[in-house]
Amino acid sequence: MAGVDGEVVGVADMFPESAATGKDNFGVPADMCFSGFDAYQRALAVAGVNYAILATPPGFRAPRFKACIEAGKNVFMEKPVAVDGPTIRMVYAAAEESTRKNLKVAAGTQRRHRPSYIETVKRIHDGAIGELASLRVYWVNTGPIWHRGDHGATDLEKQVHNWYHYIWLCGDHICEQHVHDLDVANWLMKDHPVKCWGMGARQQLEGQSGEIWDNFAIEYEYRNGVKLHAYCGQIKRSWGSVSEHAHGATGTVDMHDGRNYIKSKDGSVWKPTGIKEDNGYVLEHRDLIQAILEDKPLNEASQVADSTLTAIMGREAAYSGAEVEWEAMRDSNFAYGPEKLYSNCAEMQFGPFRTLQPPMPSRHSIFMDPPMVPLAKA
């Protein structure tokens, strides 16, 4: 990779003041720093665009990924890649098209690019702990997520500025952050769960604007019967963990952000050693650039869609208080976002939009006909 020169030729952001930072940060000409809902289209049309980086709020990921693939661009996209049934189907369809066009796609599931994880998972797949019996994953923080307040002249503007706290923009934190750990579980299983049930709550966010919860506990089941227990939280507490664990017939694996250990029942312990570079945030981009330059296979769109759908399914199981199956979630037609998000994202405009009551089991279900999603009181 030595000697590869990269140049940022265009920047797109919803807000002009953010788009303008492309000039100072990357030397992008001011007339190539685009703002507005259609900014992504204008940036994709800039001459010389080889690949696009999608790093705006997750609610916009699916239509922009679709636009990139239609334009024939290689893509790096952050996770999660969807927030509901309609957007996840949009990603799956674009993923198929990207394969047909031989485009390269990398996702922000950086553990997949870290040698410490790659070596550990390979050993598990090679039988280091025998047949997997159960898994546990955690993204339990010891403090709340940021809250930016209510800024803007319209409902949509306020929501986009404070995007983490609205389901259609963030997917809730089980999608926005815990998807990393769920992705590792799917990687270990070489599969995705088929159903789940769960619980959670909105406790320390009470009184603040927004719709999301601040803690989830989900039990997933894979098609072979293996259970995955998943926990995530954004609350002030003394115990926390961001980690992934698996129990097998002959041992266990504990993965703590690269500090990974395989422990056999005979008492032996293995951990990855001799790794010179383990920064997944760098390696995910390096791997993508190398795949583009050398025309090597790299397309993570479907696998990150699977992990995103795993998170969405767990969220809706907890929100509704019901067991949710994979196909029901994938095929759900309930759209959390504005209609234009799904039909023509570039034509969206700032204006009024609903705010939902924070979901409550027995009072919130997108699977009912009609869906039961109470609106927040004005």
C-alpha positions in Angstrom: 0.0 0.0 0.0 3.0 2.3 0.2 2.8 5.2 -2.3 -0.9 5.2 -2.7 -2.2 8.7 -2.9 -5.8 9.5 -2.0 -7.7 12.7 -2.5 -11.0 13.9 -1.1 -12.7 15.5 -4.2 -16.1 16.2 -2.7 -17.9 16.5 0.6 -21.6 16.3 1.4 -23.5 17.2 4.6 -27.0 18.1 5.5 -25.9 21.4 7.0 -23.8 24.1 5.2 -21.6 24.8 8.2 -20.6 21.2 8.4 -20.1 20.8 4.7 -17.8 23.8 4.7 -15.3 22.1 7.0 -14.3 20.0 4.0 -12.3 23.0 2.7 -10.3 23.4 5.9 -10.0 19.8 6.8 -9.3 18.2 3.4 -8.6 21.1 1.0 -11.7 20.5 -0.9 -12.7 23.5 -3.1 -15.6 25.4 -1.6 -17.8 24.7 -4.6 -17.3 21.0 -4.0 -18.6 21.1 -0.5 -22.3 20.4 -0.9 -25.1 20.8 1.6 -28.8 19.9 1.7 -30.8 16.7 1.3 -29.5 16.2 -2.3 -25.9 16.9 -1.4 -24.9 13.3 -1.7 -26.1 13.2 -5.4 -24.0 16.3 -6.2 -21.0 14.8 -4.5 -21.3 11.5 -6.4 -21.4 13.4 -9.7 -18.0 15.1 -9.0 -15.4 13.9 -11.6 -12.8 11.5 -10.1 -15.0 10.0 -7.4 -13.7 6.4 -7.0 -15.4 5.4 -3.8 -17.7 7.0 -1.4 -17.6 7.1 2.4 -21.1 7.0 4.0 -20.8 8.2 7.6 -24.0 10.3 8.2 -26.8 9.2 10.6 -27.9 5.6 9.9 -31.4 6.5 8.8 -30.0 7.9 5.6 -27.6 4.9 4.9 -29.8 2.7 2.8 -31.0 5.2 0.1 -27.5 6.7 -0.1 -25.9 3.2 -0.5 -28.4 2.5 -3.2 -27.4 5.7 -5.0 -23.7 4.9 -4.8 -24.3 1.5 -6.3 -26.5 2.9 -9.0 -23.7 5.4 -9.8 -21.1 2.5 -10.0 -19.1 3.6 -7.0 -17.2 1.5 -4.5 -18.4 2.2 -1.0 -17.3 2.3 2.6 -20.4 2.6 4.8 -20.6 2.9 8.6 -22.8 0.6 10.6 -25.7 0.1 11.1 -26.9 0.2 7.5 -30.7 0.3 8.1 -33.3 1.1 10.7 -36.4 -0.9 9.7 -37.8 -3.4 7.2 -38.1 -1.2 4.2 -34.5 0.2 4.5 -32.9 -3.2 5.2 -34.5 -4.6 2.0 -33.2 -1.6 0.1 -29.7 -2.6 1.4 -30.0 -6.2 0.4 -31.1 -5.3 -3.1 -28.3 -2.8 -3.5 -25.9 -5.4 -2.1 -26.9 -7.9 -4.9 -26.4 -5.2 -7.5 -23.0 -4.3 -6.1 -22.0 -7.9 -6.6 -23.2 -8.0 -10.1 -21.2 -4.8 -10.8 -18.1 -6.1 -9.1 -18.0 -3.1 -6.8 -16.0 -3.3 -3.5 -17.9 -2.6 -0.3 -16.5 -2.4 3.2 -18.5 -1.8 6.3 -17.7 -0.1 9.7 -17.7 -3.5 11.5 -13.9 -3.0 12.1 -13.4 -6.1 14.2 -13.7 -8.1 10.9 -10.4 -6.4 9.8 -8.4 -6.8 13.0 -5.8 -9.6 13.1 -6.6 -10.1 16.8 -10.2 -11.0 15.9 -9.5 -12.7 12.6 -7.0 -15.1 14.2 -9.3 -15.8 17.2 -12.4 -16.5 15.1 -10.4 -18.7 12.7 -9.3 -20.9 15.6 -12.9 -21.1 16.9 -14.0 -22.2 13.4 -11.1 -24.7 13.3 -12.5 -26.3 16.5 -10.4 -24.8 19.3 -13.3 -25.0 21.7 -15.4 -27.6 20.0 -19.0 -27.2 19.0 -20.4 -23.9 20.1 -23.1 -24.2 22.8 -23.9 -20.6 23.7 -22.8 -17.0 23.3 -22.9 -13.8 25.2 -22.2 -10.2 23.9 -22.1 -6.9 25.7 -22.1 -3.2 24.9 -22.8 -1.9 28.4 -21.6 1.6 28.9 -21.1 3.2 32.4 -22.7 6.5 31.3 -25.5 7.9 29.1 -25.1 8.7 25.4 -24.8 12.3 24.3 -27.9 14.4 24.0 -27.6 17.6 21.9 -30.9 19.2 22.9 -33.5 20.6 20.6 -32.0 22.9 17.9 -33.7 24.0 14.7 -36.8 25.7 13.3 -38.7 22.5 12.4 -39.3 19.0 13.7 -37.1 17.4 11.2 -34.2 19.8 11.7 -34.3 19.2 15.5 -34.4 15.5 15.0 -31.5 15.4 12.6 -29.3 17.6 14.9 -30.1 15.2 17.8 -30.2 12.1 15.6 -29.2 9.5 18.1 -32.5 9.9 20.0 -34.9 9.1 17.1 -35.6 5.6 15.9 -35.8 6.5 12.2 -32.4 8.2 12.4 -30.4 6.0 14.8 -32.2 2.7 15.0 -31.7 2.9 18.8 -28.4 2.2 20.4 -28.9 -1.6 20.1 -28.4 -0.9 16.3 -26.0 2.0 16.4 -23.4 0.4 18.8 -24.4 -3.1 19.9 -24.4 -4.2 16.2 -20.6 -4.6 16.6 -21.0 -7.4 19.1 -23.9 -8.9 17.3 -21.8 -9.0 14.2 -19.1 -10.9 16.0 -21.7 -13.5 17.2 -22.9 -14.0 13.7 -19.3 -14.3 12.5 -18.6 -17.0 15.0 -21.9 -18.8 14.1 -21.5 -18.3 10.3 -25.2 -17.5 10.4 -27.8 -15.1 11.7 -30.5 -15.8 14.4 -33.9 -17.0 13.4 -35.9 -15.5 16.2 -35.6 -13.6 19.5 -37.4 -12.2 22.5 -36.2 -9.4 24.8 -36.8 -6.6 27.2 -35.5 -3.2 28.1 -36.5 0.2 29.2 -36.1 4.0 29.0 -35.0 5.0 32.5 -32.3 7.6 32.8 -33.4 9.3 29.6 -36.8 10.1 31.1 -37.7 13.7 30.7 -35.4 14.3 27.7 -36.6 14.7 24.2 -36.5 11.6 21.9 -37.9 8.1 21.5 -35.1 5.6 22.2 -34.5 3.3 25.2 -31.3 3.2 27.3 -31.0 -0.5 28.0 -31.8 -3.8 26.3 -31.5 -7.5 27.1 -32.2 -9.9 24.2 -32.2 -13.7 23.8 -31.6 -14.8 20.3 -31.8 -18.3 18.9 -29.9 -19.6 15.8 -31.3 -22.2 13.5 -29.2 -25.0 15.2 -30.7 -24.1 18.6 -27.7 -22.2 20.0 -28.7 -19.2 22.1 -27.1 -15.8 22.1 -27.6 -13.5 25.1 -27.1 -9.9 24.2 -27.0 -6.9 26.6 -26.5 -3.2 25.9 -27.0 -0.1 27.9 -26.3 3.7 27.9 -26.9 4.4 31.6 -24.9 5.6 34.5 -23.7 2.5 36.4 -20.6 1.0 38.0 -20.2 -2.2 35.9 -19.7 -2.1 32.2 -18.3 -4.2 29.4 -17.8 -4.1 25.6 -17.0 -7.8 24.8 -18.0 -11.0 23.1 -17.9 -14.5 24.6 -18.6 -18.1 23.4 -18.9 -21.4 25.2 -18.0 -24.6 23.5 -17.8 -28.3 24.3 -14.1 -28.1 25.1 -13.5 -24.5 26.2 -14.4 -20.8 26.0 -13.4 -17.7 24.2 -13.4 -14.2 25.7 -12.9 -11.2 23.4 -12.3 -7.8 24.9 -11.7 -5.3 22.0 -8.6 -7.3 20.8 -7.6 -8.6 24.2 -8.8 -12.0 23.2 -8.3 -15.4 25.0 -9.2 -19.0 24.2 -9.3 -21.1 27.3 -9.4 -24.8 27.0 -10.9 -27.1 29.7 -7.4 -28.6 30.1 -6.3 -25.3 31.5 -4.3 -24.0 28.5 -4.8 -20.4 27.3 -4.1 -19.0 23.9 -4.0 -15.3 23.0 -3.0 -13.6 19.7 0.6 -12.4 19.7 3.1 -10.8 17.4 0.5 -8.5 15.8 2.1 -5.3 14.6 -1.0 -3.4 13.6 -4.5 -4.0 15.0 -6.3 -0.7 14.4 -9.5 -1.8 12.7 -10.4 1.8 11.9 -7.4 2.1 9.7 -7.4 -1.5 8.4 -11.0 -1.4 7.1 -10.1 1.4 4.8 -6.7 0.0 3.8 -8.4 -3.3 2.9 -11.0 -1.5 0.8 -8.4 0.6 -1.1 -6.3 -2.5 -1.7 -9.3 -4.5 -3.0 -10.1 -1.6 -5.4 -6.6 -1.2 -6.7 -5.9 -5.0 -7.1 -9.5 -6.0 -8.0 -9.7 -8.4 -5.1 -13.0 -9.7 -3.7 -14.4 -7.6 -0.9 -18.1 -7.0 -0.4 -19.4 -6.8 3.2 -22.8 -5.4 2.3 -24.9 -8.5 2.9 -23.1 -9.5 6.1 -23.4 -6.1 7.7 -27.1 -6.1 6.6 -27.6 -9.4 8.4 -26.0 -8.0 11.6 -28.1 -4.8 11.3 -31.2 -6.9 10.9 -30.2 -8.9 13.9 -30.2 -5.7 15.9 -33.4 -4.4 14.5 -35.2 -7.7 15.2 -34.0 -7.6 18.9 -35.2 -4.0 19.2 -38.6 -4.7 18.0 -38.9 -7.9 20.1 -38.2 -5.7 23.2 -40.4 -2.8 22.1 -43.3 -5.1 21.4 -42.9 -7.6 24.2 -43.4 -10.4 21.7 -41.2 -13.0 20.1 -40.1 -11.9 16.6 -38.9 -14.1 13.8 -36.3 -13.1 11.2 -38.6 -13.2 8.1 -41.3 -11.2 9.9 -38.8 -8.4 10.6 -37.1 -8.5 7.2 -40.5 -8.4 5.5 -42.1 -5.7 7.7 -43.5 -2.8 5.8 -43.6 -0.4 8.8 -41.5 2.7 8.0 -40.2 4.7 10.9 -39.0 7.6 8.8 -40.6 10.2 6.5 -42.1 8.9 3.3 -39.6 10.6 1.0 -36.7 8.8 2.8 -37.9 5.7 1.1 -39.1 7.0 -2.3 -36.7 9.9 -3.1 -34.3 10.9 -0.3 -32.9 13.8 -2.2 -36.3 15.5 -2.3 -36.7 15.6 1.5 -37.2 19.0 3.1 -37.1 20.3 6.6 -40.6 20.6 8.0 -43.0 18.9 10.4 -42.6 15.2 11.3 -44.1 13.1 14.1 -42.3 12.2 17.3 -43.3 8.8 18.8 -43.9 8.0 22.4 -41.0 6.0 23.7 -42.1 2.4 22.9 -43.8 0.4 25.7 -44.5 -3.3 25.5 -48.2 -4.0 24.9 -48.6 -0.4 23.6 -46.2 -0.5 20.7 -46.1 -3.1 17.9 -45.2 -2.5 14.3 -46.5 -6.0 13.5 -50.1 -5.2 14.3 -52.6 -4.3 11.5 -52.7 -1.4 11.6 -49.4 -0.8 13.5 -49.7 0.4 17.1 -47.2 3.3 17.5 -48.5 6.0 19.8 -47.4 9.5 19.0 -45.9 11.8 21.6 -48.3 14.3 23.0 -47.8 17.8 21.7 
